[in-house]
């Protein structure tokens, strides 16, 4: 079964999330192809209604036809493309094929006219800036009723979008929490991604050693994963408790500990997923010396935390680290030093190696995403 995944702004991170997820659920990716911010997957088993499991996926589509242009059109002639009740609708065509999209676009217009449908193709006028700085197509209009896609070069794949991320629901979940720490909290989107990178399974147990007000805990609980949250800030723990109670999660599924993670004692867990203290909030670009000090302080913190907790983690350890802008470049932490002190190693997923950078262009303190095992 072939599916198209349209990815978010950080393509490499989204790919790592997708590969980790399908490895976790035991659905083999037999082959894949990447173009722009999309990946075509040939999966061993069919999928349905899984978009909410991802943080770095915009949409998922199902391939209907494949082949060269002639074969593709011949196949489409035998397929139903519109099942709506109204004969008037708007649609768009995601272009991941470049040289063939105009011909397929003309085919769709002719096809819908022949079926007496008042169909109007809308242009993808929106743009999304990728982590690389390149801008690619994106939807901004709410007036589009149907989405199709074209992917490939010599061999083409045509399909329809079947699932879309509900960003409004994600934002509402974030904004309506009783306790928020805007400058300190990780986003629900990124929380989902790093949980997937850990490959923790349903009914597994996740530890967040810097849980703050519980964003990662909440996203894990929504996936039916048990959680333990540790934070030395009592106010943060109280906020996490209030947030989890607000969501009506069973108190048997989570445990909150007001303690320092460098000395905390817990039982074994399947994974550790956390956003540690990334250092002080900077309003201007720091000197190289100050950035190095911040990174060294972070390294020392993680050596203590991992030294205390890593032996209790049965699976992967996923965390963010500061990636600090100095002039036109960025500095990251010396992970070799951390690995040497903790006897851990960097993980890989298919051809993707960690760390993966995650930052906006003007952001002073960005992130690097690490996965250890």
Secondary structure as UniProt FT lines:
FT   STRAND          2..7
FT   HELIX           11..25
FT   STRAND          29..35
FT   TURN            36..37
FT   STRAND          38..43
FT   HELIX           51..53
FT   STRAND          57..67
FT   HELIX           69..76
FT   TURN            77..78
FT   STRAND          88..96
FT   TURN            99..100
FT   HELIX           101..114
FT   TURN            115..116
FT   STRAND          118..121
FT   STRAND          126..129
FT   TURN            131..132
FT   STRAND          135..138
FT   STRAND          146..152
FT   STRAND          156..164
FT   HELIX           167..175
FT   TURN            182..184
FT   HELIX           188..198
FT   TURN            202..203
FT   STRAND          205..208
FT   TURN            209..210
FT   TURN            212..213
FT   HELIX           215..222
FT   TURN            223..224
FT   STRAND          226..231
FT   HELIX           234..246
FT   TURN            247..248
FT   HELIX           251..253
FT   STRAND          254..258
FT   TURN            261..263
FT   STRAND          271..275
FT   HELIX           288..309
FT   HELIX           310..312
FT   STRAND          317..326
FT   TURN            327..328
FT   STRAND          329..332
FT   HELIX           335..342
FT   STRAND          348..349
FT   TURN            350..351
FT   STRAND          352..353
FT   STRAND          356..358
FT   TURN            361..362
FT   STRAND          365..372
//
